[in-house]
Amino acid sequence: MARYARVKGSIALITLTNPPVNALSAAVRRGIVESVSRALKDEQVKAVVFCGENEKFCGGADIKEFSGSMSGPPLVPMIHSIEAGEKPMVAAIEGVALGGGLELALGCHYRVANTKARLGLPEVTLGLLPAAGGTQRLPRLIGIPAALELITTGRHVSAQEALQLGIVDQVAQGSAVQAAMELALSVIGVCVCMLCVYVVCVCIYCVCVTGQPLNPRRLSLRAPVWAPDVDGVCDAALAQVKQRSRGAMAPVACVQAVRAAAMLPYSKGMERERQLMDTLFRSGQARAMQYAFFAQRNAGKWSLPNGSQWNNTRARDVQRAGVIGLGTMGRGIAVSLVKAGISVVAIEMDAKQLESGKKAVTAMLQRDAQRRGVSPPLHLLTFTLSFHQLRDVDLVIEAVFEDMNLKKRVFSDLCKVLRANALICTNTSGLNVDELAAVTDRQPLVVGMHFFAPAHVMKLLEVVYGSRSSPEAVATAMALGKRMEKVCVAVGNCSGFVGNRMLKLYLDQSVYMLEEGATPEQVDQALEEFGFAMGIFKVSDLSGLDVGWRVRKASGLIGPDVDPVKPSRWRLGRRYCPLPDMLCQQGRFGQKTGRGWYLYDSPGSKEAKSDPEIQTFLEDYRRKYGIIPRRITSQEVIERCAFALANEGFRILEDRIAASPEDIDVIYLFGYGWPRHRGGPMFYAGQVGLSVVLEKLEHYHRVHPDVPSLEPSRLLRRLVAEGSPPIQQWKSHIKNLRSHL
Ligand SMILES: CCCCCCCCCCCCC/C=C/C(=O)SCCNC(=O)CCNC(=O)[C@H](O)C(C)(C)COP(=O)(O)OP(=O)(O)OC[C@H]1O[C@@H](n2cnc3c(N)ncnc32)[C@H](O)[C@@H]1OP(=O)(O)O
């Protein structure tokens, strides 16, 4: 797992060989330890160069090993023996040097990267810290503020930025391995300037300094990086991560470990790093974040109920796409497509809308290009009122108003102009994809591509297959989404698909709790303390209460028979909360009108303030319906919201709308702000304990028999009856569900 070769007479080249990312598995660590020992013993070898196979230096420790019992040589002593080695050690960084990979490079005496390399310490995103000396060596190399920023965010930096920060000594235009070997030769006193052929200490032609002592290059020998403002810098970083991480432990531990690098000698700092890592390593948060890492990657390995899947279906190439409708969604979709290098024909129905869409899309692309220091790819865009311009596109994404009849009209009009084999995709957030496909002349080529607002920012894409969608159409939408840098999840067709189908029940619980005695502030605070970026009522205000109001009207929940003074709390055979409708009747649509569940300084402003009118409104409401308010604890808020979500997730699995619990969790992590350190609603249910979730749901259903969605799902009951297997095994239980029940 590490290849050893002697090259250029005096260099030992140690190549990490563990595709795809040369992770530091036990076998790789063993290979490195053996190779280093061999290089140090071989008298012909004067310097050592480390590199990775397939132009990827190293993706870090093998994350899969974290869930088992760790064996093989530990990383910390391995890196220490490299640093202590009496021959110059040079890291040749190509592709990536991440986590333990970068820590290995920091143990080397010199680091060379090529221009395309990316470096970083992303352990914090896995609920950990860089515990192979990263928290102690990096600050000694680049200083406390820069190290804090990199370690607490896990951000990857380019080779150029790494050079500016001082992480690498050199950036090579071509092969980093070649450049590292040349550096190694120069360090051991062999000048490589091509003009002088002697072994010298200072070459008079190129003035390279050769025969360098190694001690100044050993980062562990450097003193703590104390400076008068260090305390202030660390305190500010701590305050910042606490605010940003919303209960995640790892960022806080990262600051504490880096602070030790400022105060303590290296060996003591390493002890602190180890202590902090021990706590994180065992934590449920680390398990959740590592689960999320693999769940995200597994989502790309989609499968359909008919057996077609990612590795047996070819995606079509998409060069030109059409976007119909330049509202908020269409604009974001057009921007994402263009940024992926795809030509876009953007269509609107009238000249005024077209002009304002054009302005907005152009401005978004210009801002993005300016930030990245490139020119905006505006040449890829065509704005038009004419459907005929779509005649040679490969695929169309419809993003018109959420109205079935309008969408149907657009779909049938598209069939008149599109090539016979062009795909038609809909950005509907929950309408029936089969019903839309039925009005076309190409049902197999119709799929949903459900983007989340704002579509150029949000990472999630639900690719919705209908009963007639072809595997090729699904593969094409998934591949296109990946090109647009989205996290894509293939889901089946049902009202609301996965994300919004679950969201409805979460929203229901939240408003029921307002009826029963809670305030929007209390519910939101509980959810934010749990780790959500925003509470549900702030989210509703942000997305606009009128959106749901329109959907409820269209679905017949609100009609002329509803009493406007005392609207019924019972509709279509179940409990119904009319509070959101009553707010809409008052014109309280959220941020856009400056009033919703909260009050805003002006329409469009973002800072939510408590509104005394809402408190009075809720009190009047409860009085009108004879509801005696009670105190609702944060625990009840979390249980009712999170378990209602998970319960519907189980139903979605029963119905085969999602292929796995991981897919559901990825949707909630990337589309709905579920906190990453809690894994996702399905993972969270498993972590709390399925029997506990079942018991709680039974309790809440007993108390609220008029809320059928609280009745525990069959799959949850089945899993508990079968001993609550770990989440990775749920899939096999779902397979047999139908025959067993
Ligand atoms: C009981 C108490 C004990 C306490 C003490 C114990 C201490 C023990 C620990 C010692 C110290 C550890 C310190 C170091 C920690 C680390 O290094 S953690 C890992 C840090 N690295 C990362 O986070 C990088 C993760 N990977 C990526 O970001 C990306 O994969 C990539 C490298 C940028 C490549 O991206 P891309 O090309 O898009 O490919 P992907 O699809 O993402 O990945 C391809 C496949 O590779 C798998 N993979 C990637 N990285 C790893 C990894 N580090 N380990 C294992 N596997 C990895 C990924 O899952 C993909 O797999 P497939 O889906 O099967 O193809």
The ligand as an ORCA input file, in Angstrom:
! r2SCAN-3c Opt
* xyz 0 1
  C     -11.429      5.490     21.550
  C     -10.737      6.783     21.498
  C      -9.672      6.852     20.481
  C      -9.384      8.237     20.113
  C      -8.213      8.509     19.267
  C      -8.224      7.896     17.923
  C      -7.332      8.637     17.022
  C      -7.358      8.077     15.673
  C      -7.274      9.085     14.596
  C      -5.918      9.638     14.405
  C      -5.844     11.024     13.900
  C      -6.656     11.287     12.760
  C      -6.356     12.656     12.211
  C      -6.734     12.694     10.811
  C      -7.999     12.617     10.480
  C      -8.381     12.615      9.067
  O      -7.600     12.667      8.159
  S     -10.023     12.494      8.793
  C     -10.120     12.554      7.024
  C      -9.890     13.907      6.497
  N     -10.114     13.924      5.090
  C     -11.236     14.306      4.541
  O     -12.159     14.711      5.198
  C     -11.332     14.204      3.041
  C     -12.575     13.484      2.666
  N     -12.680     13.314      1.243
  C     -13.042     14.303      0.405
  O     -13.257     15.427      0.764
  C     -13.198     13.932     -1.040
  O     -13.450     12.570     -1.096
  C     -11.964     14.266     -1.913
  C     -10.712     13.657     -1.334
  C     -11.831     15.788     -2.028
  C     -12.188     13.679     -3.328
  O     -13.420     14.168     -3.825
  P     -14.072     13.498     -5.134
  O     -13.074     13.382     -6.174
  O     -15.321     14.277     -5.403
  O     -14.453     12.020     -4.730
  P     -15.474     11.469     -3.653
  O     -16.672     10.947     -4.350
  O     -15.712     12.435     -2.571
  O     -14.646     10.259     -3.007
  C     -14.262      9.149     -3.797
  C     -14.310      7.927     -2.936
  O     -13.304      8.010     -1.934
  C     -13.866      7.832     -0.638
  N     -13.098      8.638      0.301
  C     -12.726      9.904      0.136
  N     -11.983     10.302      1.173
  C     -11.867      9.248      2.003
  C     -11.218      9.039      3.275
  N     -10.504      9.992      3.859
  N     -11.352      7.836      3.845
  C     -12.054      6.847      3.261
  N     -12.685      6.980      2.061
  C     -12.589      8.174      1.449
  C     -15.296      8.298     -0.801
  O     -16.109      7.748      0.189
  C     -15.618      7.775     -2.183
  O     -15.878      6.403     -2.033
  P     -16.918      5.694     -2.989
  O     -18.203      6.429     -2.793
  O     -16.968      4.297     -2.513
  O     -16.399      5.856     -4.384
*
